[in-house]
């Protein structure tokens, strides 16, 4: 049974654009091992592990100063 891994552009891309945040901003804001590639995969819709999704969300929250539920950033 194959799992679809490419899910299209995710809502996190629109949130980042609205807040004028680049993937580099998230990497800088992160206190964890977050890479540009992880952020790129998150915005483009590559299915991420729960751990990586958490890192991206925490970095977005640190960079923006706002809180985001996972349902508003990813549609899977």
C-alpha positions, 0 to 999 in steps of 0.5 A: 500500500503506497502512501501519497507523499506529494500533497501540493502546496500547503497552507503554511506557504500562504501563512509565511507569505502573509507574514513576509517570512522566508524559509531562512527566517524560520531556520534562524528562529529555530532552536532545533535542528531545522534545515532549509530543506525541511521548510521547503518540503513543508511548504511544497507539500511533501509529507513530513514526519510528526517530529519534523512538522513540529519543528517547522511549526515551533520555528514559525511560532518563534519567528512570528510571535503567534500560535498556530494549530497544526490543522491550519498549516497542513492539510494532511 
